Amino acid sequence: MLAGHAAKILPQVPADPESIRHNRYLAHFGTLLHHPNLWHLNRHSVAGGVAIGLFAGLVPGPFRC
């Protein structure tokens, strides 16, 4: 069930570089979002993203109880 759902979502994840370039909210990042390694999923990039997410989720924030 989950694999079928992920297969429907993952092909939609990579966005068109032109749509990112013309997005008014993402245009502030300039050329940082156009690096080709940013848009390729491999085990190293996924592991780094998971590590950053765990770190950000476990750091106590100012509004947490």
C-alpha positions in Angstrom: 0.0 0.0 0.0 2.7 2.5 1.0 5.0 1.6 -1.9 2.2 2.2 -4.4 1.4 5.5 -2.8 5.1 6.5 -2.8 5.4 5.6 -6.4 2.6 8.0 -7.2 4.1 10.9 -5.3 7.9 10.6 -6.0 7.8 11.2 -9.7 6.1 14.5 -8.9 8.8 15.7 -6.5 11.4 17.0 -9.0 10.1 20.4 -10.1 10.9 22.1 -13.3 13.9 24.4 -12.8 12.2 27.2 -14.7 9.2 27.1 -12.3 11.5 27.4 -9.4 13.4 30.3 -11.0 10.2 32.2 -11.6 8.6 31.4 -8.2 8.4 34.7 -6.2 9.0 32.9 -2.9 12.0 30.9 -4.0 13.6 33.5 -6.1 15.3 34.9 -3.0 17.6 31.9 -2.8 19.1 32.8 -6.2 21.2 30.1 -7.7 21.4 28.0 -4.5 18.4 25.9 -5.6 19.8 25.2 -9.0 22.7 22.9 -8.0 22.2 19.6 -9.7 23.1 17.4 -6.7 20.3 19.0 -4.8 17.7 17.4 -7.0 19.2 13.8 -7.2 18.0 11.3 -4.6 20.6 8.8 -3.5 21.4 7.1 -0.2 23.9 9.8 0.9 21.5 12.7 0.3 18.6 10.9 1.9 20.7 10.0 4.9 21.8 13.6 5.3 18.3 14.8 5.1 17.1 12.4 7.7 20.0 13.4 10.0 19.1 17.1 9.6 15.4 16.3 10.2 16.2 14.3 13.3 18.5 17.0 14.7 15.9 19.8 14.0 13.2 17.7 15.5 15.1 16.9 18.7 16.5 20.4 19.4 14.3 22.0 22.0 12.6 25.1 20.6 11.5 28.2 22.5 7.8 27.3 22.3 8.0 23.6 23.2 6.8 22.4 26.7 
